[in-house]
C-alpha cells in the first residue's frame, strides 16, 4: 500500500512544479535549477574565464558543470565529485570522481585527476542531508563548508577563488571570520534563484593568501 503524502510534501511538489527556475531549466536543458545561482554568481563576480581549472565539490546532478561547459567549452578543465552518481557532461576536459572527498582514497583520486598543478577555482554546493532539526542542519552546513575550505586552501593557486554555500545561523559569523583570514576579499551573495525561505548564502572568497 502506498503511503499518503504529507501536506508539506504535496505543497513542496506543487511549488517545485510551478517554480520559474525549474521550468526555465527544463526549457534550456539543464539538470537543475541551481544552475541559475552559479550563472548569477559568475555574472556578478566574474568567476569564469578561458583556460581555468576548476574543482566542483557536491557536483551532482551536474547543472553547474553544464553551465561551465556551455560558457567555456574545451577551454576549461573540470574535476567534479559527489557522493551520488552523475552523468558526464560534454567536453573532453571533464573528470568525475564519485565518493566522499573526506575519505583518503577518494581524495587521492581527486588529486590524481587534478594533477600536479593547482587550480584556479574551487566551487562547493555541498549541503547536509536535511533532517528538519535546525541545530543539526546548521552544524552540518558549517562542517561541510569548513571541509571545503580546507580542500580549497590545499589545492588553490595563490590568488585563487573559492565559492561555498553556507546556511545562516550559529557558526556562520565564525566561519566568515576564518574565511577572511585566508582570502583578500569575501562577499556574500543571495542569488535570485535561491528560494526566499532558504537560509543558504553563497560566500565568494577571492585572493587566497599564501601563508
C-alpha distance (Angstrom), angle and dihedral (degrees) to the residues before:
residue distance angle dihedral
X1 . . .
X2 3.77 . .
X3 3.76 117.5 .
X4 3.76 119.7 -117.4
X5 3.77 114.6 -112.1
X6 3.76 116.5 -112.9
X7 3.82 115.3 -114.3
X8 3.82 89.1 -112.7
X9 3.82 90.7 54.8
X10 3.78 91.7 49.4
X11 3.79 90.5 48.5
X12 3.81 91.6 50.0
X13 3.81 92.0 49.6
X14 3.79 91.5 48.6
X15 3.79 91.7 49.3
X16 3.80 91.0 45.3
X17 3.79 94.4 52.2
X18 3.79 92.7 49.1
X19 3.81 95.1 41.4
X20 3.81 113.1 126.0
X21 3.80 94.0 -138.2
X22 3.81 94.1 46.2
X23 3.78 90.0 54.0
X24 3.80 92.3 44.3
X25 3.82 91.6 50.7
X26 3.79 90.5 52.6
X27 3.79 92.2 49.6
X28 3.79 92.5 48.9
X29 3.79 96.1 43.2
X30 3.80 98.9 -112.5
X31 3.78 122.4 146.8
X32 3.79 96.7 -133.4
X33 3.80 142.9 11.2
X34 3.82 88.5 -118.1
X35 3.79 88.6 82.5
X36 3.80 89.4 79.9
X37 3.79 90.9 58.7
X38 3.79 90.2 59.0
X39 3.80 91.0 42.5
X40 3.81 90.6 57.8
X41 3.80 93.2 44.0
X42 3.79 89.9 50.2
X43 3.79 92.3 48.8
X44 3.80 94.4 48.0
X45 3.79 99.4 37.8
X46 3.81 102.8 27.8
X47 3.77 94.9 -127.6
X48 3.79 99.6 163.4
X49 3.76 130.6 63.4
X50 3.81 133.2 155.8
X51 3.79 115.7 -81.6
X52 3.80 99.2 23.4
X53 3.79 127.1 134.7
X54 3.80 119.9 -135.4
X55 3.79 139.1 -170.3
X56 3.82 114.3 -157.0
X57 3.83 112.9 -161.1
X58 3.79 115.4 -162.3
X59 3.78 91.0 15.3
X60 3.83 103.6 160.9
X61 2.96 131.1 144.4
X62 3.79 84.5 24.0
X63 3.80 107.6 -124.5
X64 3.79 93.8 133.2
X65 3.80 91.5 49.9
X66 3.80 89.6 49.5
X67 3.80 90.9 52.9
X68 3.80 92.6 48.6
X69 3.79 92.2 48.6
X70 3.81 92.3 49.1
X71 3.81 90.1 49.5
X72 3.79 98.4 45.3
X73 3.80 108.6 14.7
X74 3.80 110.9 -165.8
X75 3.79 91.5 -15.0
X76 3.79 91.0 92.4
X77 3.79 137.8 59.8
X78 3.82 116.1 -141.4
X79 3.78 129.0 -171.3
X80 3.80 109.3 -173.7
X81 3.79 128.8 -174.7
X82 3.79 138.3 -178.2
X83 3.79 141.3 152.5
X84 3.80 88.3 -118.5
X85 3.80 125.2 67.6
X86 3.77 117.4 -100.8
X87 3.78 133.2 -165.2
X88 3.81 113.4 -121.6
X89 3.76 120.7 -103.4
X90 3.78 125.7 -133.0
X91 3.78 117.4 -85.5
X92 3.77 134.0 74.8
X93 3.80 96.5 -116.3
X94 3.80 97.3 65.4
X95 3.82 126.6 109.1
X96 3.80 127.0 178.6
X97 3.79 123.7 -160.1
X98 3.79 116.1 -169.8
X99 3.77 117.4 -152.6
X100 3.79 145.3 61.6
X101 3.81 108.4 -52.1
X102 3.81 88.6 -152.4
X103 3.81 88.6 70.2
X104 3.83 114.1 88.0
X105 3.81 94.3 -132.9
X106 3.81 92.4 52.5
X107 3.79 92.2 44.2
X108 3.80 89.3 52.5
X109 3.80 90.1 54.1
X110 3.81 90.8 49.7
X111 3.80 91.8 49.0
X112 3.80 90.6 47.3
X113 3.81 89.2 53.2
X114 3.80 91.2 48.3
X115 3.79 91.6 49.6
X116 3.75 128.9 -155.5
X117 3.79 95.7 -46.3
X118 3.77 126.3 81.5
X119 3.80 125.2 -114.9
X120 3.80 132.9 -114.8
X121 3.80 100.0 -142.2
X122 3.81 136.2 25.3
X123 3.81 116.3 -165.7
X124 3.80 122.5 -167.9
X125 3.79 123.4 -173.7
X126 3.79 90.3 162.8
X127 3.80 117.2 148.6
X128 3.80 132.5 172.0
X129 3.77 121.8 -111.2
X130 3.79 99.8 -89.0
X131 3.79 110.7 -116.5
X132 3.78 98.0 175.9
X133 3.79 90.0 -119.0
X134 3.80 102.0 115.0
X135 3.81 96.6 -155.3
X136 3.81 92.8 50.8
X137 3.81 93.8 44.2
X138 3.80 91.2 48.5
X139 3.79 92.5 49.3
X140 3.80 89.7 49.2
X141 3.79 92.1 50.8
X142 3.81 92.9 50.7
X143 3.80 91.2 46.3
X144 3.81 93.5 52.3
X145 3.80 92.3 45.9
X146 3.79 88.8 52.0
X147 3.80 91.8 51.4
X148 3.79 90.6 48.6
X149 3.81 89.8 50.4
X150 3.80 91.2 51.3
X151 3.80 89.4 51.3
X152 3.80 92.5 47.3
X153 3.79 93.2 50.3
X154 3.79 90.0 53.0
X155 3.81 97.6 46.7
X156 3.82 108.0 29.1
X157 3.75 123.2 99.4
X158 3.81 116.4 -118.5
X159 3.80 104.7 -80.2
X160 3.81 91.5 22.3
X161 3.80 126.5 148.8
X162 3.80 129.0 -115.9
X163 3.82 125.0 -168.5
X164 3.79 120.9 -173.1
X165 3.77 139.4 168.0
X166 3.79 119.9 -128.0
X167 3.79 133.8 172.6
X168 3.78 117.4 -122.8
X169 3.78 112.1 -114.4
X170 3.78 140.3 70.2
X171 3.78 111.8 2.4
X172 3.81 94.5 20.4
X173 3.82 96.0 105.4
X174 3.79 92.1 45.4
X175 3.78 92.1 52.1
X176 3.80 90.7 47.3
X177 3.81 90.6 53.5
X178 3.79 90.8 50.3
X179 3.79 91.4 48.5
X180 3.80 90.8 53.0
X181 3.78 89.9 53.4
X182 3.78 90.8 61.4
X183 3.82 102.9 35.8
X184 3.77 132.7 53.0
X185 3.80 95.6 -135.7
X186 3.80 132.3 20.3
X187 3.80 125.1 -177.2
X188 3.80 130.0 -177.8
X189 3.80 120.3 -134.3
X190 3.79 133.8 -171.5
X191 3.81 103.9 -170.3
X192 3.78 117.5 -147.4
X193 3.81 88.9 -119.5
X194 3.81 90.6 62.9
X195 3.77 108.1 101.1
X196 3.83 109.5 -106.1
X197 3.80 94.1 -122.7
X198 3.81 93.3 47.5
X199 3.81 116.8 107.7
X200 3.80 91.8 -149.1
X201 3.78 119.9 126.9
X202 3.79 126.9 179.5
X203 3.78 118.2 -137.1
X204 3.80 116.9 -155.5
X205 3.79 111.1 -161.1
X206 3.78 117.8 -172.2
X207 3.79 131.6 -174.2
X208 3.80 108.6 32.3
X209 3.76 109.1 -142.2
X210 3.79 117.8 -133.0
X211 3.79 111.1 -131.2
